[in-house]
Amino acid sequence: MGIVRYNLKNLPPISKKALSKADELRDTEIDYSDIPEITDFSKFYPWEQRDMFKPVKVSITCKLDADIVAWLKQGGKGYQTRMNTILRDVMAHAQ
């Protein structure tokens, strides 16, 4: 039998029986033996998982100090994405 591959766009439908079985399963009954344990979460940013999470973008106008904009732009193209990442990081640490 060949390898079967799925992505988010072509997942097979889930039956009510399968959903019912999953609902009845307790956490202690789940076999995690084939999944490596994650011990270092320092570089884990869930919002960077673009295939699984795409936040809605909102266009805004804001005034920033010139030195901040210059600092953001010194990294080249993509300064707005860098600004968004920085703000999201601050937001995550504030929660």
KOLGU-4560 file (N, C-alpha, C; in nm, 3 decimals, padded with zeros to 5 digits):
<recs>
<n_xx: 00.085 n_yy: -00.118 n_zz: 00.000 ca_xx: 00.000 ca_yy: 00.000 ca_zz: 00.000 c_xx: 00.089 c_yy: 00.124 c_zz: 00.000 mol: A seq: 1 type: MET>
<n_xx: 00.057 n_yy: 00.223 n_zz: -00.081 ca_xx: 00.136 ca_yy: 00.345 ca_zz: -00.092 c_xx: 00.109 c_yy: 00.441 c_zz: 00.022 mol: A seq: 2 type: GLY>
<n_xx: 00.186 n_yy: 00.546 n_zz: 00.025 ca_xx: 00.171 ca_yy: 00.651 ca_zz: 00.126 c_xx: 00.053 c_yy: 00.739 c_zz: 00.089 mol: A seq: 3 type: ILE>
<n_xx: -00.032 n_yy: 00.767 n_zz: 00.184 ca_xx: -00.147 ca_yy: 00.855 ca_zz: 00.164 c_xx: -00.114 c_yy: 00.988 c_zz: 00.230 mol: A seq: 4 type: VAL>
<n_xx: -00.124 n_yy: 01.096 n_zz: 00.156 ca_xx: -00.092 ca_yy: 01.228 ca_zz: 00.210 c_xx: -00.216 c_yy: 01.316 c_zz: 00.205 mol: A seq: 5 type: ARG>
<n_xx: -00.235 n_yy: 01.393 n_zz: 00.312 ca_xx: -00.345 ca_yy: 01.487 ca_zz: 00.319 c_xx: -00.290 c_yy: 01.624 c_zz: 00.358 mol: A seq: 6 type: TYR>
<n_xx: -00.361 n_yy: 01.727 n_zz: 00.320 ca_xx: -00.334 ca_yy: 01.861 ca_zz: 00.371 c_xx: -00.467 c_yy: 01.921 c_zz: 00.412 mol: A seq: 7 type: ASN>
<n_xx: -00.465 n_yy: 02.043 n_zz: 00.459 ca_xx: -00.588 ca_yy: 02.103 ca_zz: 00.510 c_xx: -00.697 c_yy: 02.118 c_zz: 00.403 mol: A seq: 8 type: LEU>
<n_xx: -00.658 n_yy: 02.121 n_zz: 00.277 ca_xx: -00.755 ca_yy: 02.141 ca_zz: 00.170 c_xx: -00.821 c_yy: 02.013 c_zz: 00.122 mol: A seq: 9 type: LYS>
<n_xx: -00.759 n_yy: 01.897 n_zz: 00.146 ca_xx: -00.817 ca_yy: 01.774 ca_zz: 00.095 c_xx: -00.833 c_yy: 01.666 c_zz: 00.201 mol: A seq: 10 type: ASN>
<n_xx: -00.868 n_yy: 01.706 n_zz: 00.323 ca_xx: -00.892 ca_yy: 01.608 ca_zz: 00.429 c_xx: -01.021 c_yy: 01.530 c_zz: 00.400 mol: A seq: 11 type: LEU>
<n_xx: -01.021 n_yy: 01.401 n_zz: 00.429 ca_xx: -01.144 ca_yy: 01.325 ca_zz: 00.410 c_xx: -01.246 c_yy: 01.365 c_zz: 00.517 mol: A seq: 12 type: PRO>
<n_xx: -01.375 n_yy: 01.349 n_zz: 00.490 ca_xx: -01.475 ca_yy: 01.384 ca_zz: 00.590 c_xx: -01.465 c_yy: 01.293 c_zz: 00.712 mol: A seq: 13 type: PRO>
<n_xx: -01.495 n_yy: 01.347 n_zz: 00.828 ca_xx: -01.491 ca_yy: 01.270 ca_zz: 00.953 c_xx: -01.632 c_yy: 01.220 c_zz: 00.983 mol: A seq: 14 type: ILE>
<n_xx: -01.643 n_yy: 01.092 n_zz: 01.009 ca_xx: -01.776 ca_yy: 01.034 ca_zz: 01.037 c_xx: -01.818 c_yy: 01.067 c_zz: 01.179 mol: A seq: 15 type: SER>
<n_xx: -01.949 n_yy: 01.061 n_zz: 01.201 ca_xx: -02.002 ca_yy: 01.084 ca_zz: 01.335 c_xx: -01.953 c_yy: 00.978 c_zz: 01.433 mol: A seq: 16 type: LYS>
<n_xx: -01.935 n_yy: 00.857 n_zz: 01.383 ca_xx: -01.884 ca_yy: 00.748 ca_zz: 01.467 c_xx: -01.742 c_yy: 00.778 c_zz: 01.514 mol: A seq: 17 type: LYS>
<n_xx: -01.657 n_yy: 00.828 n_zz: 01.424 ca_xx: -01.519 ca_yy: 00.861 ca_zz: 01.459 c_xx: -01.515 c_yy: 00.977 c_zz: 01.559 mol: A seq: 18 type: ALA>
<n_xx: -01.600 n_yy: 01.077 n_zz: 01.540 ca_xx: -01.607 ca_yy: 01.190 ca_zz: 01.633 c_xx: -01.654 c_yy: 01.144 c_zz: 01.771 mol: A seq: 19 type: LEU>
<n_xx: -01.752 n_yy: 01.055 n_zz: 01.773 ca_xx: -01.803 ca_yy: 01.003 ca_zz: 01.899 c_xx: -01.693 c_yy: 00.925 c_zz: 01.973 mol: A seq: 20 type: SER>
<n_xx: -01.619 n_yy: 00.844 n_zz: 01.898 ca_xx: -01.510 ca_yy: 00.766 ca_zz: 01.957 c_xx: -01.402 c_yy: 00.858 c_zz: 02.014 mol: A seq: 21 type: LYS>
<n_xx: -01.370 n_yy: 00.966 n_zz: 01.943 ca_xx: -01.269 ca_yy: 01.061 ca_zz: 01.991 c_xx: -01.318 c_yy: 01.134 c_zz: 02.117 mol: A seq: 22 type: ALA>
<n_xx: -01.446 n_yy: 01.167 n_zz: 02.121 ca_xx: -01.503 ca_yy: 01.234 ca_zz: 02.238 c_xx: -01.497 c_yy: 01.146 c_zz: 02.362 mol: A seq: 23 type: ASP>
<n_xx: -01.513 n_yy: 01.016 n_zz: 02.344 ca_xx: -01.514 ca_yy: 00.924 ca_zz: 02.457 c_xx: -01.373 c_yy: 00.891 c_zz: 02.508 mol: A seq: 24 type: GLU>
<n_xx: -01.272 n_yy: 00.918 n_zz: 02.427 ca_xx: -01.134 ca_yy: 00.887 ca_zz: 02.462 c_xx: -01.083 c_yy: 00.981 c_zz: 02.572 mol: A seq: 25 type: LEU>
<n_xx: -01.029 n_yy: 00.922 n_zz: 02.678 ca_xx: -00.973 ca_yy: 01.002 ca_zz: 02.786 c_xx: -00.827 c_yy: 01.036 c_zz: 02.756 mol: A seq: 26 type: ARG>
<n_xx: -00.777 n_yy: 01.145 n_zz: 02.811 ca_xx: -00.639 ca_yy: 01.188 ca_zz: 02.786 c_xx: -00.538 c_yy: 01.079 c_zz: 02.823 mol: A seq: 27 type: ASP>
<n_xx: -00.567 n_yy: 01.005 n_zz: 02.927 ca_xx: -00.474 ca_yy: 00.901 ca_zz: 02.972 c_xx: -00.467 c_yy: 00.784 c_zz: 02.875 mol: A seq: 28 type: THR>
<n_xx: -00.565 n_yy: 00.771 n_zz: 02.786 ca_xx: -00.568 ca_yy: 00.662 ca_zz: 02.689 c_xx: -00.496 c_yy: 00.695 c_zz: 02.557 mol: A seq: 29 type: GLU>
<n_xx: -00.450 n_yy: 00.818 n_zz: 02.543 ca_xx: -00.384 ca_yy: 00.859 ca_zz: 02.419 c_xx: -00.238 c_yy: 00.815 c_zz: 02.422 mol: A seq: 30 type: ILE>
<n_xx: -00.194 n_yy: 00.751 n_zz: 02.315 ca_xx: -00.057 ca_yy: 00.703 ca_zz: 02.304 c_xx: 00.031 c_yy: 00.811 c_zz: 02.239 mol: A seq: 31 type: ASP>
<n_xx: 00.121 n_yy: 00.870 n_zz: 02.318 ca_xx: 00.211 ca_yy: 00.973 ca_zz: 02.269 c_xx: 00.352 c_yy: 00.918 c_zz: 02.244 mol: A seq: 32 type: TYR>
<n_xx: 00.370 n_yy: 00.789 n_zz: 02.245 ca_xx: 00.503 ca_yy: 00.730 ca_zz: 02.240 c_xx: 00.579 c_yy: 00.762 c_zz: 02.111 mol: A seq: 33 type: SER>
<n_xx: 00.509 n_yy: 00.790 n_zz: 02.001 ca_xx: 00.578 ca_yy: 00.818 ca_zz: 01.876 c_xx: 00.600 c_yy: 00.968 c_zz: 01.852 mol: A seq: 34 type: ASP>
<n_xx: 00.568 n_yy: 01.050 n_zz: 01.953 ca_xx: 00.586 ca_yy: 01.194 ca_zz: 01.942 c_xx: 00.698 c_yy: 01.237 c_zz: 02.036 mol: A seq: 35 type: ILE>
<n_xx: 00.805 n_yy: 01.300 n_zz: 01.983 ca_xx: 00.913 ca_yy: 01.343 ca_zz: 02.073 c_xx: 00.865 c_yy: 01.453 c_zz: 02.168 mol: A seq: 36 type: PRO>
<n_xx: 00.914 n_yy: 01.450 n_zz: 02.289 ca_xx: 00.875 ca_yy: 01.549 ca_zz: 02.388 c_xx: 00.944 c_yy: 01.682 c_zz: 02.358 mol: A seq: 37 type: GLU>
<n_xx: 00.869 n_yy: 01.790 n_zz: 02.364 ca_xx: 00.925 ca_yy: 01.923 ca_zz: 02.344 c_xx: 00.962 c_yy: 01.978 c_zz: 02.481 mol: A seq: 38 type: ILE>
<n_xx: 01.089 n_yy: 02.012 n_zz: 02.497 ca_xx: 01.135 ca_yy: 02.066 ca_zz: 02.624 c_xx: 01.179 c_yy: 02.211 c_zz: 02.613 mol: A seq: 39 type: THR>
<n_xx: 01.206 n_yy: 02.258 n_zz: 02.491 ca_xx: 01.250 ca_yy: 02.396 ca_zz: 02.471 c_xx: 01.144 c_yy: 02.471 c_zz: 02.393 mol: A seq: 40 type: ASP>
<n_xx: 01.070 n_yy: 02.558 n_zz: 02.462 ca_xx: 00.964 ca_yy: 02.636 ca_zz: 02.398 c_xx: 01.009 c_yy: 02.778 c_zz: 02.367 mol: A seq: 41 type: PHE>
<n_xx: 01.138 n_yy: 02.809 n_zz: 02.383 ca_xx: 01.186 ca_yy: 02.945 ca_zz: 02.367 c_xx: 01.170 c_yy: 02.997 c_zz: 02.223 mol: A seq: 42 type: SER>
<n_xx: 01.169 n_yy: 02.911 n_zz: 02.126 ca_xx: 01.157 ca_yy: 02.955 ca_zz: 01.988 c_xx: 01.022 c_yy: 02.914 c_zz: 01.927 mol: A seq: 43 type: LYS>
<n_xx: 00.924 n_yy: 02.886 n_zz: 02.011 ca_xx: 00.792 ca_yy: 02.845 ca_zz: 01.965 c_xx: 00.702 c_yy: 02.968 c_zz: 01.956 mol: A seq: 44 type: PHE>
<n_xx: 00.663 n_yy: 03.002 n_zz: 01.837 ca_xx: 00.572 ca_yy: 03.113 ca_zz: 01.814 c_xx: 00.455 c_yy: 03.061 c_zz: 01.733 mol: A seq: 45 type: TYR>
<n_xx: 00.342 n_yy: 03.030 n_zz: 01.797 ca_xx: 00.231 ca_yy: 02.969 ca_zz: 01.725 c_xx: 00.179 c_yy: 03.054 c_zz: 01.610 mol: A seq: 46 type: PRO>
<n_xx: 00.192 n_yy: 03.185 n_zz: 01.619 ca_xx: 00.141 ca_yy: 03.270 ca_zz: 01.512 c_xx: 00.225 c_yy: 03.260 c_zz: 01.386 mol: A seq: 47 type: TRP>
<n_xx: 00.343 n_yy: 03.197 n_zz: 01.395 ca_xx: 00.426 ca_yy: 03.179 ca_zz: 01.277 c_xx: 00.388 c_yy: 03.053 c_zz: 01.200 mol: A seq: 48 type: GLU>
<n_xx: 00.296 n_yy: 02.975 n_zz: 01.252 ca_xx: 00.251 ca_yy: 02.857 ca_zz: 01.182 c_xx: 00.147 c_yy: 02.900 c_zz: 01.079 mol: A seq: 49 type: GLN>
<n_xx: 00.193 n_yy: 02.959 n_zz: 00.971 ca_xx: 00.106 ca_yy: 03.023 ca_zz: 00.872 c_xx: 00.005 c_yy: 02.927 c_zz: 00.810 mol: A seq: 50 type: ARG>
<n_xx: 00.038 n_yy: 02.799 n_zz: 00.796 ca_xx: -00.056 ca_yy: 02.706 ca_zz: 00.735 c_xx: -00.173 c_yy: 02.675 c_zz: 00.826 mol: A seq: 51 type: ASP>
<n_xx: -00.153 n_yy: 02.692 n_zz: 00.957 ca_xx: -00.258 ca_yy: 02.657 ca_zz: 01.051 c_xx: -00.331 c_yy: 02.780 c_zz: 01.104 mol: A seq: 52 type: MET>
<n_xx: -00.267 n_yy: 02.894 n_zz: 01.101 ca_xx: -00.325 ca_yy: 03.012 ca_zz: 01.163 c_xx: -00.295 c_yy: 03.134 c_zz: 01.077 mol: A seq: 53 type: PHE>
<n_xx: -00.396 n_yy: 03.190 n_zz: 01.019 ca_xx: -00.377 ca_yy: 03.311 ca_zz: 00.939 c_xx: -00.467 c_yy: 03.420 c_zz: 00.996 mol: A seq: 54 type: LYS>
<n_xx: -00.409 n_yy: 03.508 n_zz: 01.078 ca_xx: -00.492 ca_yy: 03.614 ca_zz: 01.135 c_xx: -00.541 c_yy: 03.711 c_zz: 01.027 mol: A seq: 55 type: PRO>
<n_xx: -00.654 n_yy: 03.769 n_zz: 01.052 ca_xx: -00.709 ca_yy: 03.869 ca_zz: 00.961 c_xx: -00.624 c_yy: 03.995 c_zz: 00.973 mol: A seq: 56 type: VAL>
<n_xx: -00.584 n_yy: 04.050 n_zz: 00.861 ca_xx: -00.504 ca_yy: 04.172 ca_zz: 00.860 c_xx: -00.596 c_yy: 04.293 c_zz: 00.851 mol: A seq: 57 type: LYS>
<n_xx: -00.562 n_yy: 04.396 n_zz: 00.925 ca_xx: -00.638 ca_yy: 04.521 ca_zz: 00.924 c_xx: -00.543 c_yy: 04.633 c_zz: 00.887 mol: A seq: 58 type: VAL>
<n_xx: -00.581 n_yy: 04.712 n_zz: 00.791 ca_xx: -00.498 ca_yy: 04.825 ca_zz: 00.751 c_xx: -00.524 c_yy: 04.942 c_zz: 00.845 mol: A seq: 59 type: SER>
<n_xx: -00.417 n_yy: 04.999 n_zz: 00.900 ca_xx: -00.430 ca_yy: 05.113 ca_zz: 00.991 c_xx: -00.330 c_yy: 05.221 c_zz: 00.951 mol: A seq: 60 type: ILE>
<n_xx: -00.348 n_yy: 05.338 n_zz: 01.005 ca_xx: -00.251 ca_yy: 05.446 ca_zz: 00.992 c_xx: -00.209 c_yy: 05.483 c_zz: 01.132 mol: A seq: 61 type: THR>
<n_xx: -00.078 n_yy: 05.488 n_zz: 01.155 ca_xx: -00.029 ca_yy: 05.530 ca_zz: 01.286 c_xx: 00.098 c_yy: 05.612 c_zz: 01.268 mol: A seq: 62 type: CYS>
<n_xx: 00.124 n_yy: 05.697 n_zz: 01.362 ca_xx: 00.243 ca_yy: 05.780 ca_zz: 01.357 c_xx: 00.345 c_yy: 05.724 c_zz: 01.454 mol: A seq: 63 type: LYS>
<n_xx: 00.466 n_yy: 05.699 n_zz: 01.402 ca_xx: 00.575 ca_yy: 05.646 ca_zz: 01.484 c_xx: 00.692 c_yy: 05.744 c_zz: 01.478 mol: A seq: 64 type: LEU>
<n_xx: 00.775 n_yy: 05.738 n_zz: 01.579 ca_xx: 00.895 ca_yy: 05.821 ca_zz: 01.578 c_xx: 00.984 c_yy: 05.778 c_zz: 01.462 mol: A seq: 65 type: ASP>
<n_xx: 01.050 n_yy: 05.875 n_zz: 01.400 ca_xx: 01.132 ca_yy: 05.850 ca_zz: 01.282 c_xx: 01.243 c_yy: 05.749 c_zz: 01.309 mol: A seq: 66 type: ALA>
<n_xx: 01.303 n_yy: 05.754 n_zz: 01.429 ca_xx: 01.412 ca_yy: 05.661 ca_zz: 01.458 c_xx: 01.363 c_yy: 05.517 c_zz: 01.468 mol: A seq: 67 type: ASP>
<n_xx: 01.239 n_yy: 05.498 n_zz: 01.512 ca_xx: 01.183 ca_yy: 05.364 ca_zz: 01.520 c_xx: 01.160 c_yy: 05.309 c_zz: 01.379 mol: A seq: 68 type: ILE>
<n_xx: 01.104 n_yy: 05.392 n_zz: 01.291 ca_xx: 01.080 ca_yy: 05.349 ca_zz: 01.153 c_xx: 01.213 c_yy: 05.320 c_zz: 01.084 mol: A seq: 69 type: VAL>
<n_xx: 01.313 n_yy: 05.404 n_zz: 01.105 ca_xx: 01.445 ca_yy: 05.381 ca_zz: 01.046 c_xx: 01.504 c_yy: 05.249 c_zz: 01.094 mol: A seq: 70 type: ALA>
<n_xx: 01.489 n_yy: 05.221 n_zz: 01.224 ca_xx: 01.541 ca_yy: 05.096 ca_zz: 01.280 c_xx: 01.470 c_yy: 04.975 c_zz: 01.219 mol: A seq: 71 type: TRP>
<n_xx: 01.337 n_yy: 04.984 n_zz: 01.204 ca_xx: 01.262 ca_yy: 04.875 ca_zz: 01.144 c_xx: 01.301 c_yy: 04.853 c_zz: 00.998 mol: A seq: 72 type: LEU>
<n_xx: 01.323 n_yy: 04.962 n_zz: 00.926 ca_xx: 01.354 ca_yy: 04.953 ca_zz: 00.783 c_xx: 01.498 c_yy: 04.912 c_zz: 00.756 mol: A seq: 73 type: LYS>
<n_xx: 01.587 n_yy: 04.924 n_zz: 00.855 ca_xx: 01.727 ca_yy: 04.891 ca_zz: 00.831 c_xx: 01.746 c_yy: 04.742 c_zz: 00.799 mol: A seq: 74 type: GLN>
<n_xx: 01.649 n_yy: 04.660 n_zz: 00.835 ca_xx: 01.656 ca_yy: 04.518 ca_zz: 00.803 c_xx: 01.613 c_yy: 04.487 c_zz: 00.661 mol: A seq: 75 type: GLY>
<n_xx: 01.579 n_yy: 04.590 n_zz: 00.585 ca_xx: 01.538 ca_yy: 04.571 ca_zz: 00.446 c_xx: 01.388 c_yy: 04.552 c_zz: 00.433 mol: A seq: 76 type: GLY>
<n_xx: 01.350 n_yy: 04.490 n_zz: 00.325 ca_xx: 01.209 ca_yy: 04.468 ca_zz: 00.294 c_xx: 01.141 c_yy: 04.388 c_zz: 00.405 mol: A seq: 77 type: LYS>
<n_xx: 01.015 n_yy: 04.420 n_zz: 00.433 ca_xx: 00.939 ca_yy: 04.345 ca_zz: 00.532 c_xx: 00.934 c_yy: 04.411 c_zz: 00.669 mol: A seq: 78 type: GLY>
<n_xx: 00.953 n_yy: 04.542 n_zz: 00.674 ca_xx: 00.955 ca_yy: 04.609 ca_zz: 00.805 c_xx: 00.819 c_yy: 04.603 c_zz: 00.875 mol: A seq: 79 type: TYR>
<n_xx: 00.710 n_yy: 04.601 n_zz: 00.799 ca_xx: 00.578 ca_yy: 04.594 ca_zz: 00.862 c_xx: 00.557 c_yy: 04.457 c_zz: 00.925 mol: A seq: 80 type: GLN>
<n_xx: 00.606 n_yy: 04.353 n_zz: 00.861 ca_xx: 00.597 ca_yy: 04.219 ca_zz: 00.917 c_xx: 00.681 c_yy: 04.211 c_zz: 01.045 mol: A seq: 81 type: THR>
<n_xx: 00.801 n_yy: 04.272 n_zz: 01.042 ca_xx: 00.885 ca_yy: 04.274 ca_zz: 01.164 c_xx: 00.814 c_yy: 04.349 c_zz: 01.276 mol: A seq: 82 type: ARG>
<n_xx: 00.751 n_yy: 04.462 n_zz: 01.244 ca_xx: 00.678 ca_yy: 04.538 ca_zz: 01.345 c_xx: 00.565 c_yy: 04.454 c_zz: 01.403 mol: A seq: 83 type: MET>
<n_xx: 00.493 n_yy: 04.382 n_zz: 01.319 ca_xx: 00.384 ca_yy: 04.297 ca_zz: 01.364 c_xx: 00.436 c_yy: 04.186 c_zz: 01.457 mol: A seq: 84 type: ASN>
<n_xx: 00.550 n_yy: 04.127 n_zz: 01.420 ca_xx: 00.610 ca_yy: 04.021 ca_zz: 01.502 c_xx: 00.652 c_yy: 04.073 c_zz: 01.638 mol: A seq: 85 type: THR>
<n_xx: 00.711 n_yy: 04.191 n_zz: 01.639 ca_xx: 00.754 ca_yy: 04.252 ca_zz: 01.766 c_xx: 00.632 c_yy: 04.280 c_zz: 01.854 mol: A seq: 86 type: ILE>
<n_xx: 00.529 n_yy: 04.338 n_zz: 01.797 ca_xx: 00.408 ca_yy: 04.369 ca_zz: 01.875 c_xx: 00.340 c_yy: 04.241 c_zz: 01.925 mol: A seq: 87 type: LEU>
<n_xx: 00.338 n_yy: 04.138 n_zz: 01.843 ca_xx: 00.277 ca_yy: 04.012 ca_zz: 01.885 c_xx: 00.357 c_yy: 03.948 c_zz: 01.998 mol: A seq: 88 type: ARG>
<n_xx: 00.490 n_yy: 03.958 n_zz: 01.992 ca_xx: 00.576 ca_yy: 03.906 ca_zz: 02.097 c_xx: 00.550 c_yy: 03.978 c_zz: 02.229 mol: A seq: 89 type: ASP>
<n_xx: 00.538 n_yy: 04.110 n_zz: 02.222 ca_xx: 00.507 ca_yy: 04.189 ca_zz: 02.342 c_xx: 00.371 c_yy: 04.149 c_zz: 02.396 mol: A seq: 90 type: VAL>
<n_xx: 00.275 n_yy: 04.134 n_zz: 02.307 ca_xx: 00.139 ca_yy: 04.095 ca_zz: 02.347 c_xx: 00.140 c_yy: 03.958 c_zz: 02.417 mol: A seq: 91 type: MET>
<n_xx: 00.215 n_yy: 03.864 n_zz: 02.360 ca_xx: 00.220 ca_yy: 03.729 ca_zz: 02.418 c_xx: 00.283 c_yy: 03.731 c_zz: 02.556 mol: A seq: 92 type: ALA>
<n_xx: 00.386 n_yy: 03.811 n_zz: 02.575 ca_xx: 00.452 ca_yy: 03.817 ca_zz: 02.706 c_xx: 00.370 c_yy: 03.895 c_zz: 02.809 mol: A seq: 93 type: HIS>
<n_xx: 00.280 n_yy: 03.981 n_zz: 02.762 ca_xx: 00.197 ca_yy: 04.060 ca_zz: 02.853 c_xx: 00.081 c_yy: 03.979 c_zz: 02.910 mol: A seq: 94 type: ALA>
<n_xx: 00.046 n_yy: 03.870 n_zz: 02.841 ca_xx: -00.070 ca_yy: 03.791 ca_zz: 02.883 c_xx: -00.039 c_yy: 03.699 c_zz: 02.996 mol: A seq: 95 type: GLN>
</recs>
